[in-house]
């Protein structure tokens, strides 16, 4: 086992040191260098969960655990953390209770996916991020069994609810690992001031938060990332602040960390987060990263645009705040200067009389990319529409507001005729493309029907 490299992490009570380039994956490290072949490669893009491992990081005096996909996690991101693999669970020769439940209930058929399921259920058994109070089926939504053996797997999870977990020795050992802020071709600043200064010197560096998108550039496209700046350990980008005015999220806040706070703004936001990838993806991916990369099919931007969110961008010591909808210019182009980065996202608290609905349409309900995602924030006064903010993702080269649709609503009586006119106006707002997730005709029809559903569906938010 390698023990001499500068990237140091805890594995089964032992501090391991390795060297690695910025694009080296944890999956390859485990399988080819550490010979831990229980961790499998199924998809190499964070979809199937066969490579699931559990990471622990210090949070004050405690250790916070989370299940992640090793296939799109880069080795430098391990520094200062504890790593648990499927081999870790039976080090003493006896199976872990999760493994026993899987074996006793015949939860493994071909067995390829089994280690990943075991690690997800193990994470639940120790109360890892995103698992407390979460049904087993949601915990394992990011794990795929191609033999369709989910029944016994669900039963194994139910048999192992979260229980006491002593992290004292893990926390002690993690505290002995000194921070590492750079390596060959990469940097890992610890504070936003250091990040700001670093990006002025390296404006073309690739910023990586959770690697849930950039990881695929390596595994699928075999791209050289150039100079990389890892921001996952920048403490002052990890804050969540709630007050009467709304919610402020640091750009480094992960989806799983933000879900409860977003759900308090509106339940539809929490439900949207639940369907963004599997738990492993939400435990790594950040809301700021999703915004910064400008994907036209990112799920969160349409919802935040409809709610009137704003971005704070920082370059050196200077900051500017812009409306989120103005950040996206055209496909692949964002309003971000060289050396500038997204520092935080501010989301206003909706007024009590604001009617909100957020809907994601995808071929598969769980762990799938949107065909389109629509978000609606509508305020009525005296039976008329006083304000409407409607945004869609997957309908254009950027997430964008449906301005003609909004105009057909504002100032008019809230009626079936008004909503129908707004639905027809969608065709003026977007010229969607056809791709494997849906045709242009489907997207236009589906978007218009989401508008109609505001009036037609009995359980609509407008009847609440």
Buried (B, 14 or more C-beta within 10 A) or exposed (E): EEEEBBBBBBBEEEBBBBBBBBBBBBBBBBBEBBEBEBBBBBBBBBBBBBBBBBBBBBEEEEBBBBBBBBBBBBBBBBBBBBBBBBBBBBEEEEBBBBBBBBBEBEBBBEEBBBBBBBBBBBBBBBBBBBBEEBEBEBBBBBBBBEEEBBEBBBBBBEBBEBEEEEBEEBBEBBEEBEEBBBBEBBBBBBBBBBBBBBBBEBEEBBBBBBBBBBBBBBBEEEEEBEEBBBBBBBEBBBEBEBEEEBBBBBBBBBBBBBBEBBBEBBEBBBBBBBBBBBBBBBBBBBBBBBBBBBBBBBBBBBBBBBBBBBBBBBBEEEEEEEEBBEBBEEEEEBBBEEBBBBBBBBBBBBEEEBBBBBBBBBEEEBBBBBBBBBBBBBBBEEEBBBBBBBBBBBBBBBBBBBEBBBBBBBEBEBEEEBBBBBBBBBBEBBEBBEEEBBEBEBBBBBBBBBBBBBBEEEEEBBEE
